[in-house]
Amino acid sequence: MGCRYDKEAAFRRAKGQLDSGARAAYDKHLAACGKCAERFALAEATVGALGATENGRTPEVDWDRLYRASKAAFVEGHARA
């Protein structure tokens, strides 16, 4: 049985927006699922690249578009290596 990657949860985790119980469950899943861990790394890199605004919140963005762009850059970078 495979898992179902949850982009919204990944970005919420990357932005520190999950409560402690949800964060623990998500992290436990990432420890056991390499595919989700890889995708989460992309989400985390995207959020990190955006940085925080002065009020400590990331700006509203099209997360799907940024995820696709990050994934494409990640794949391209690995193809060159």
Number of C-alpha atoms within 10 A of each C-alpha: 3 5 9 7 13 12 16 12 17 23 21 17 19 20 17 11 13 16 10 10 9 13 18 12 11 17 14 11 14 16 11 10 13 11 12 20 18 12 19 21 15 23 28 19 16 19 20 13 9 13 14 13 9 7 7 8 10 14 12 6 9 8 15 12 10 16 20 13 14 17 17 12 13 12 11 11 10 9 8 6 5
